[in-house]
Amino acid sequence: MTRNKGSNLLIKFIVLAVAVYLVIQLLKKQIQQALSGGSYRRTGGDAALKAADEMVKDPVCNVYVPKREAIREQVNGKTYYFCSPECRDAFVKN
């Protein structure tokens, strides 16, 4: 009978140890995600991210450039985007 109680105690200890290990691993993963910026679920930043990655066409040389890197120029109230200062200057001259 003592041996049976000892076996039950050992099994309970192993189950508890595994449960504690799993909880620790889960907490480590949550902490790592929090420190690295969290998961890939974004809120509110999606519109800004899309605008930053939007491609715009240079009206002079017809090259597409990322909007965030393009040179902007307002002409007659309309915004145009250019790949270089040279294309912008050529457009403004005409």
N, CA, C and O atoms as CSV, one atom per row, in Angstrom:
chain,resi,resn,atom,element,x,y,z
A,1,MET,N,N,0.809,-1.186,0.000
A,1,MET,CA,C,0.000,0.000,0.000
A,1,MET,C,C,0.862,1.264,0.000
A,1,MET,O,O,0.492,2.256,-0.627
A,2,THR,N,N,1.973,1.244,0.675
A,2,THR,CA,C,2.872,2.383,0.707
A,2,THR,C,C,3.450,2.645,-0.681
A,2,THR,O,O,3.636,3.790,-1.092
A,3,ARG,N,N,3.726,1.562,-1.382
A,3,ARG,CA,C,4.269,1.708,-2.723
A,3,ARG,C,C,3.250,2.372,-3.642
A,3,ARG,O,O,3.637,3.191,-4.475
A,4,ASN,N,N,1.989,2.058,-3.524
A,4,ASN,CA,C,0.933,2.642,-4.335
A,4,ASN,C,C,0.803,4.135,-4.049
A,4,ASN,O,O,0.638,4.924,-4.980
A,5,LYS,N,N,0.873,4.539,-2.779
A,5,LYS,CA,C,0.815,5.965,-2.430
A,5,LYS,C,C,2.020,6.701,-2.994
A,5,LYS,O,O,1.901,7.832,-3.463
A,6,GLY,N,N,3.173,6.061,-2.948
A,6,GLY,CA,C,4.389,6.670,-3.488
A,6,GLY,C,C,4.297,6.864,-4.992
A,6,GLY,O,O,4.742,7.885,-5.516
A,7,SER,N,N,3.723,5.894,-5.688
A,7,SER,CA,C,3.553,5.998,-7.140
A,7,SER,C,C,2.583,7.116,-7.491
A,7,SER,O,O,2.824,7.883,-8.423
A,8,ASN,N,N,1.488,7.208,-6.746
A,8,ASN,CA,C,0.509,8.276,-6.994
A,8,ASN,C,C,1.129,9.645,-6.743
A,8,ASN,O,O,0.885,10.589,-7.495
A,9,LEU,N,N,1.925,9.753,-5.691
A,9,LEU,CA,C,2.580,11.019,-5.375
A,9,LEU,C,C,3.558,11.398,-6.484
A,9,LEU,O,O,3.635,12.563,-6.875
A,10,LEU,N,N,4.299,10.420,-6.987
A,10,LEU,CA,C,5.252,10.672,-8.069
A,10,LEU,C,C,4.531,11.122,-9.335
A,10,LEU,O,O,4.983,12.051,-10.004
A,11,ILE,N,N,3.426,10.483,-9.667
A,11,ILE,CA,C,2.653,10.863,-10.855
A,11,ILE,C,C,2.110,12.282,-10.702
A,11,ILE,O,O,2.169,13.071,-11.646
A,12,LYS,N,N,1.588,12.611,-9.532
A,12,LYS,CA,C,1.085,13.968,-9.288
A,12,LYS,C,C,2.208,14.987,-9.424
A,12,LYS,O,O,2.006,16.065,-9.985
A,13,PHE,N,N,3.383,14.654,-8.915
A,13,PHE,CA,C,4.522,15.563,-9.005
A,13,PHE,C,C,4.922,15.786,-10.467
A,13,PHE,O,O,5.200,16.916,-10.868
A,14,ILE,N,N,4.951,14.722,-11.255
A,14,ILE,CA,C,5.325,14.838,-12.671
A,14,ILE,C,C,4.300,15.678,-13.431
A,14,ILE,O,O,4.670,16.535,-14.234
A,15,VAL,N,N,3.023,15.437,-13.181
A,15,VAL,CA,C,1.969,16.214,-13.846
A,15,VAL,C,C,2.085,17.684,-13.465
A,15,VAL,O,O,1.961,18.556,-14.325
A,16,LEU,N,N,2.320,17.966,-12.200
A,16,LEU,CA,C,2.476,19.347,-11.740
A,16,LEU,C,C,3.704,19.998,-12.378
A,16,LEU,O,O,3.648,21.156,-12.794
A,17,ALA,N,N,4.804,19.262,-12.456
A,17,ALA,CA,C,6.028,19.794,-13.058
A,17,ALA,C,C,5.815,20.124,-14.532
A,17,ALA,O,O,6.274,21.163,-15.007
A,18,VAL,N,N,5.122,19.249,-15.258
A,18,VAL,CA,C,4.839,19.497,-16.676
A,18,VAL,C,C,3.940,20.721,-16.825
A,18,VAL,O,O,4.163,21.547,-17.710
A,19,ALA,N,N,2.935,20.845,-15.974
A,19,ALA,CA,C,2.025,21.997,-16.032
A,19,ALA,C,C,2.784,23.292,-15.762
A,19,ALA,O,O,2.577,24.285,-16.460
A,20,VAL,N,N,3.653,23.293,-14.765
A,20,VAL,CA,C,4.450,24.486,-14.450
A,20,VAL,C,C,5.363,24.823,-15.623
A,20,VAL,O,O,5.501,25.993,-15.982
A,21,TYR,N,N,5.985,23.815,-16.220
A,21,TYR,CA,C,6.856,24.034,-17.371
A,21,TYR,C,C,6.085,24.680,-18.532
A,21,TYR,O,O,6.570,25.630,-19.148
A,22,LEU,N,N,4.899,24.169,-18.824
A,22,LEU,CA,C,4.096,24.714,-19.921
A,22,LEU,C,C,3.673,26.156,-19.651
A,22,LEU,O,O,3.679,26.985,-20.560
A,23,VAL,N,N,3.312,26.453,-18.424
A,23,VAL,CA,C,2.927,27.822,-18.068
A,23,VAL,C,C,4.120,28.757,-18.230
A,23,VAL,O,O,3.971,29.865,-18.744
A,24,ILE,N,N,5.295,28.324,-17.800
A,24,ILE,CA,C,6.499,29.153,-17.936
A,24,ILE,C,C,6.801,29.407,-19.411
A,24,ILE,O,O,7.124,30.534,-19.788
A,25,GLN,N,N,6.700,28.378,-20.248
A,25,GLN,CA,C,6.957,28.550,-21.680
A,25,GLN,C,C,5.958,29.518,-22.310
A,25,GLN,O,O,6.332,30.344,-23.142
A,26,LEU,N,N,4.703,29.419,-21.921
A,26,LEU,CA,C,3.677,30.320,-22.436
A,26,LEU,C,C,3.962,31.760,-22.027
A,26,LEU,O,O,3.836,32.676,-22.840
A,27,LEU,N,N,4.341,31.958,-20.785
A,27,LEU,CA,C,4.664,33.307,-20.309
A,27,LEU,C,C,5.885,33.867,-21.032
A,27,LEU,O,O,5.905,35.048,-21.379
A,28,LYS,N,N,6.895,33.044,-21.262
A,28,LYS,CA,C,8.078,33.505,-21.987
A,28,LYS,C,C,7.709,33.962,-23.397
A,28,LYS,O,O,8.193,34.985,-23.881
A,29,LYS,N,N,6.846,33.187,-24.042
A,29,LYS,CA,C,6.421,33.540,-25.402
A,29,LYS,C,C,5.652,34.862,-25.404
A,29,LYS,O,O,5.865,35.705,-26.276
A,30,GLN,N,N,4.768,35.040,-24.436
A,30,GLN,CA,C,3.992,36.279,-24.346
A,30,GLN,C,C,4.905,37.475,-24.098
A,30,GLN,O,O,4.707,38.538,-24.685
A,31,ILE,N,N,5.893,37.310,-23.242
A,31,ILE,CA,C,6.827,38.400,-22.940
A,31,ILE,C,C,7.657,38.737,-24.168
A,31,ILE,O,O,7.884,39.913,-24.455
A,32,GLN,N,N,8.117,37.721,-24.902
A,32,GLN,CA,C,8.890,37.971,-26.115
A,32,GLN,C,C,8.067,38.724,-27.151
A,32,GLN,O,O,8.577,39.642,-27.794
A,33,GLN,N,N,6.808,38.353,-27.320
A,33,GLN,CA,C,5.942,39.054,-28.270
A,33,GLN,C,C,5.731,40.496,-27.847
A,33,GLN,O,O,5.729,41.398,-28.684
A,34,ALA,N,N,5.556,40.716,-26.558
A,34,ALA,CA,C,5.336,42.077,-26.065
A,34,ALA,C,C,6.572,42.936,-26.290
A,34,ALA,O,O,6.451,44.105,-26.656
A,35,LEU,N,N,7.750,42.381,-26.079
A,35,LEU,CA,C,8.986,43.139,-26.242
A,35,LEU,C,C,9.340,43.372,-27.703
A,35,LEU,O,O,10.010,44.353,-28.026
A,36,SER,N,N,8.899,42.484,-28.590
A,36,SER,CA,C,9.235,42.634,-30.004
A,36,SER,C,C,8.141,43.339,-30.788
A,36,SER,O,O,8.149,43.300,-32.019
A,37,GLY,N,N,7.219,43.970,-30.120
A,37,GLY,CA,C,6.165,44.695,-30.814
A,37,GLY,C,C,4.880,43.925,-30.911
A,37,GLY,O,O,3.953,44.377,-31.583
A,38,GLY,N,N,4.785,42.820,-30.292
A,38,GLY,CA,C,3.535,42.067,-30.265
A,38,GLY,C,C,3.327,41.244,-31.505
A,38,GLY,O,O,4.253,41.017,-32.285
A,39,SER,N,N,2.120,40.805,-31.678
A,39,SER,CA,C,1.779,39.982,-32.827
A,39,SER,C,C,1.596,40.881,-34.041
A,39,SER,O,O,1.772,42.097,-33.963
A,40,TYR,N,N,1.249,40.277,-35.141
A,40,TYR,CA,C,1.097,41.045,-36.369
A,40,TYR,C,C,-0.274,41.665,-36.526
A,40,TYR,O,O,-0.583,42.215,-37.583
A,41,ARG,N,N,-1.097,41.590,-35.506
A,41,ARG,CA,C,-2.388,42.268,-35.559
A,41,ARG,C,C,-2.147,43.751,-35.313
A,41,ARG,O,O,-1.668,44.139,-34.247
A,42,ARG,N,N,-2.473,44.560,-36.279
A,42,ARG,CA,C,-2.263,46.001,-36.143
A,42,ARG,C,C,-3.608,46.691,-36.034
A,42,ARG,O,O,-4.610,46.247,-36.594
A,43,THR,N,N,-3.600,47.778,-35.303
A,43,THR,CA,C,-4.824,48.563,-35.185
A,43,THR,C,C,-4.488,50.006,-35.486
A,43,THR,O,O,-3.572,50.568,-34.885
A,44,GLY,N,N,-5.194,50.598,-36.382
A,44,GLY,CA,C,-5.012,52.009,-36.666
A,44,GLY,C,C,-3.817,52.313,-37.547
A,44,GLY,O,O,-3.862,53.278,-38.310
A,45,GLY,N,N,-2.765,51.541,-37.476
A,45,GLY,CA,C,-1.572,51.797,-38.247
A,45,GLY,C,C,-1.655,51.268,-39.662
A,45,GLY,O,O,-0.790,51.568,-40.485
A,46,ASP,N,N,-2.676,50.487,-39.963
A,46,ASP,CA,C,-2.795,49.891,-41.287
A,46,ASP,C,C,-2.916,50.940,-42.382
A,46,ASP,O,O,-2.285,50.805,-43.431
A,47,ALA,N,N,-3.701,51.967,-42.166
A,47,ALA,CA,C,-3.883,53.004,-43.186
A,47,ALA,C,C,-2.570,53.729,-43.447
A,47,ALA,O,O,-2.225,53.992,-44.599
A,48,ALA,N,N,-1.846,54.050,-42.400
A,48,ALA,CA,C,-0.562,54.729,-42.558
A,48,ALA,C,C,0.439,53.818,-43.257
A,48,ALA,O,O,1.223,54.275,-44.089
A,49,LEU,N,N,0.415,52.534,-42.923
A,49,LEU,CA,C,1.324,51.586,-43.543
A,49,LEU,C,C,1.013,51.438,-45.024
A,49,LEU,O,O,1.934,51.396,-45.840
A,50,LYS,N,N,-0.260,51.357,-45.392
A,50,LYS,CA,C,-0.644,51.244,-46.795
A,50,LYS,C,C,-0.238,52.495,-47.568
A,50,LYS,O,O,0.260,52.396,-48.689
A,51,ALA,N,N,-0.447,53.664,-46.981
A,51,ALA,CA,C,-0.083,54.907,-47.652
A,51,ALA,C,C,1.421,54.975,-47.867
A,51,ALA,O,O,1.884,55.472,-48.894
A,52,ALA,N,N,2.177,54.481,-46.907
A,52,ALA,CA,C,3.626,54.517,-47.021
A,52,ALA,C,C,4.115,53.577,-48.114
A,52,ALA,O,O,5.137,53.847,-48.744
A,53,ASP,N,N,3.409,52.483,-48.347
A,53,ASP,CA,C,3.825,51.507,-49.342
A,53,ASP,C,C,3.174,51.719,-50.703
A,53,ASP,O,O,3.453,50.971,-51.641
A,54,GLU,N,N,2.324,52.709,-50.825
A,54,GLU,CA,C,1.635,52.966,-52.090
A,54,GLU,C,C,2.641,53.425,-53.141
A,54,GLU,O,O,3.542,54.213,-52.852
A,55,MET,N,N,2.476,52.924,-54.360
A,55,MET,CA,C,3.345,53.322,-55.465
A,55,MET,C,C,2.658,54.422,-56.265
A,55,MET,O,O,1.458,54.360,-56.530
A,56,VAL,N,N,3.440,55.429,-56.645
A,56,VAL,CA,C,2.912,56.538,-57.444
A,56,VAL,C,C,3.746,56.653,-58.719
A,56,VAL,O,O,4.933,56.325,-58.740
A,57,LYS,N,N,3.090,57.129,-59.782
A,57,LYS,CA,C,3.741,57.201,-61.092
A,57,LYS,C,C,4.267,58.605,-61.356
A,57,LYS,O,O,3.548,59.595,-61.218
A,58,ASP,N,N,5.523,58.665,-61.734
A,58,ASP,CA,C,6.146,59.924,-62.126
A,58,ASP,C,C,5.576,60.302,-63.492
A,58,ASP,O,O,5.689,59.512,-64.430
A,59,PRO,N,N,4.958,61.501,-63.640
A,59,PRO,CA,C,4.339,61.874,-64.916
A,59,PRO,C,C,5.338,62.180,-66.032
A,59,PRO,O,O,4.950,62.266,-67.197
A,60,VAL,N,N,6.607,62.345,-65.693
A,60,VAL,CA,C,7.603,62.664,-66.712
A,60,VAL,C,C,8.197,61.397,-67.324
A,60,VAL,O,O,8.177,61.223,-68.542
A,61,CYS,N,N,8.721,60.521,-66.482
A,61,CYS,CA,C,9.409,59.329,-67.001
A,61,CYS,C,C,8.597,58.045,-66.837
A,61,CYS,O,O,9.047,56.967,-67.227
A,62,ASN,N,N,7.400,58.164,-66.259
A,62,ASN,CA,C,6.486,57.028,-66.065
A,62,ASN,C,C,7.035,55.916,-65.173
A,62,ASN,O,O,6.628,54.760,-65.290
A,63,VAL,N,N,7.949,56.267,-64.295
A,63,VAL,CA,C,8.503,55.306,-63.336
A,63,VAL,C,C,7.647,55.337,-62.082
A,63,VAL,O,O,7.209,56.400,-61.644
A,64,TYR,N,N,7.412,54.160,-61.505
A,64,TYR,CA,C,6.674,54.085,-60.242
A,64,TYR,C,C,7.663,54.136,-59.082
A,64,TYR,O,O,8.680,53.443,-59.080
A,65,VAL,N,N,7.346,54.966,-58.104
A,65,VAL,CA,C,8.186,55.098,-56.907
A,65,VAL,C,C,7.305,54.990,-55.667
A,65,VAL,O,O,6.121,55.325,-55.718
A,66,PRO,N,N,7.873,54.523,-54.548
A,66,PRO,CA,C,7.086,54.497,-53.307
A,66,PRO,C,C,6.690,55.917,-52.913
A,66,PRO,O,O,7.518,56.828,-52.944
A,67,LYS,N,N,5.458,56.100,-52.554
A,67,LYS,CA,C,4.937,57.428,-52.222
A,67,LYS,C,C,5.761,58.093,-51.121
A,67,LYS,O,O,5.983,59.304,-51.148
A,68,ARG,N,N,6.212,57.292,-50.152
A,68,ARG,CA,C,6.964,57.859,-49.029
A,68,ARG,C,C,8.336,58.379,-49.458
A,68,ARG,O,O,8.937,59.188,-48.751
A,69,GLU,N,N,8.837,57.922,-50.615
A,69,GLU,CA,C,10.151,58.352,-51.097
A,69,GLU,C,C,10.061,59.358,-52.241
A,69,GLU,O,O,11.068,59.957,-52.619
A,70,ALA,N,N,8.882,59.546,-52.785
A,70,ALA,CA,C,8.715,60.407,-53.958
A,70,ALA,C,C,8.876,61.878,-53.585
A,70,ALA,O,O,8.655,62.284,-52.444
A,71,ILE,N,N,9.264,62.651,-54.578
A,71,ILE,CA,C,9.357,64.103,-54.423
A,71,ILE,C,C,7.999,64.671,-54.799
A,71,ILE,O,O,7.491,64.412,-55.890
A,72,ARG,N,N,7.415,65.444,-53.897
A,72,ARG,CA,C,6.064,65.996,-54.113
A,72,ARG,C,C,6.160,67.435,-54.614
A,72,ARG,O,O,7.029,68.211,-54.217
A,73,GLU,N,N,5.236,67.744,-55.494
A,73,GLU,CA,C,5.142,69.124,-55.989
A,73,GLU,C,C,3.677,69.435,-56.267
A,73,GLU,O,O,2.969,68.647,-56.894
A,74,GLN,N,N,3.240,70.582,-55.798
A,74,GLN,CA,C,1.867,71.030,-56.061
A,74,GLN,C,C,1.894,71.960,-57.266
A,74,GLN,O,O,2.623,72.952,-57.286
A,75,VAL,N,N,1.090,71.625,-58.266
A,75,VAL,CA,C,0.974,72.454,-59.464
A,75,VAL,C,C,-0.510,72.665,-59.720
A,75,VAL,O,O,-1.258,71.705,-59.901
A,76,ASN,N,N,-0.934,73.927,-59.734
A,76,ASN,CA,C,-2.341,74.291,-59.933
A,76,ASN,C,C,-3.266,73.555,-58.962
A,76,ASN,O,O,-4.351,73.114,-59.342
A,77,GLY,N,N,-2.839,73.429,-57.735
A,77,GLY,CA,C,-3.667,72.808,-56.702
A,77,GLY,C,C,-3.679,71.293,-56.705
A,77,GLY,O,O,-4.361,70.680,-55.884
A,78,LYS,N,N,-2.939,70.679,-57.609
A,78,LYS,CA,C,-2.887,69.216,-57.668
A,78,LYS,C,C,-1.490,68.747,-57.263
A,78,LYS,O,O,-0.488,69.360,-57.632
A,79,THR,N,N,-1.435,67.655,-56.501
A,79,THR,CA,C,-0.151,67.113,-56.055
A,79,THR,C,C,0.355,66.086,-57.055
A,79,THR,O,O,-0.364,65.165,-57.444
A,80,TYR,N,N,1.602,66.262,-57.462
A,80,TYR,CA,C,2.274,65.326,-58.357
A,80,TYR,C,C,3.465,64.725,-57.619
A,80,TYR,O,O,4.039,65.346,-56.724
A,81,TYR,N,N,3.822,63.510,-58.012
A,81,TYR,CA,C,4.925,62.804,-57.374
A,81,TYR,C,C,5.977,62.478,-58.423
A,81,TYR,O,O,5.657,62.070,-59.540
A,82,PHE,N,N,7.248,62.665,-58.042
A,82,PHE,CA,C,8.347,62.484,-58.982
A,82,PHE,C,C,9.423,61.585,-58.393
A,82,PHE,O,O,9.581,61.481,-57.176
A,83,CYS,N,N,10.164,60.933,-59.297
A,83,CYS,CA,C,11.233,60.039,-58.854
A,83,CYS,C,C,12.518,60.801,-58.554
A,83,CYS,O,O,13.369,60.318,-57.806
A,84,SER,N,N,12.662,61.997,-59.139
A,84,SER,CA,C,13.906,62.751,-58.956
A,84,SER,C,C,13.635,64.249,-59.079
A,84,SER,O,O,12.606,64.665,-59.611
A,85,PRO,N,N,14.569,65.045,-58.582
A,85,PRO,CA,C,14.428,66.502,-58.754
A,85,PRO,C,C,14.452,66.908,-60.231
A,85,PRO,O,O,13.814,67.888,-60.615
A,86,GLU,N,N,15.177,66.165,-61.047
A,86,GLU,CA,C,15.250,66.486,-62.474
A,86,GLU,C,C,13.888,66.325,-63.146
A,86,GLU,O,O,13.480,67.171,-63.942
A,87,CYS,N,N,13.186,65.234,-62.821
A,87,CYS,CA,C,11.849,65.031,-63.396
A,87,CYS,C,C,10.885,66.101,-62.893
A,87,CYS,O,O,10.058,66.600,-63.656
A,88,ARG,N,N,10.986,66.447,-61.635
A,88,ARG,CA,C,10.121,67.497,-61.084
A,88,ARG,C,C,10.367,68.815,-61.806
A,88,ARG,O,O,9.422,69.493,-62.209
A,89,ASP,N,N,11.645,69.179,-61.969
A,89,ASP,CA,C,11.981,70.449,-62.618
A,89,ASP,C,C,11.518,70.474,-64.075
A,89,ASP,O,O,11.034,71.499,-64.554
A,90,ALA,N,N,11.664,69.350,-64.778
A,90,ALA,CA,C,11.212,69.272,-66.175
A,90,ALA,C,C,9.702,69.438,-66.252
A,90,ALA,O,O,9.202,70.096,-67.165
A,91,PHE,N,N,8.971,68.857,-65.317
A,91,PHE,CA,C,7.513,68.965,-65.296
A,91,PHE,C,C,7.077,70.397,-65.003
A,91,PHE,O,O,6.163,70.914,-65.645
A,92,VAL,N,N,7.718,71.026,-64.051
A,92,VAL,CA,C,7.343,72.390,-63.657
A,92,VAL,C,C,7.640,73.379,-64.783
A,92,VAL,O,O,6.892,74.339,-64.966
A,93,LYS,N,N,8.713,73.164,-65.538
A,93,LYS,CA,C,9.065,74.053,-66.652
A,93,LYS,C,C,8.002,74.025,-67.741
A,93,LYS,O,O,7.725,75.048,-68.367
A,94,ASN,N,N,7.407,72.860,-67.971
A,94,ASN,CA,C,6.403,72.723,-69.034
A,94,ASN,C,C,5.086,73.064,-68.464
A,94,ASN,O,O,4.078,73.022,-69.169
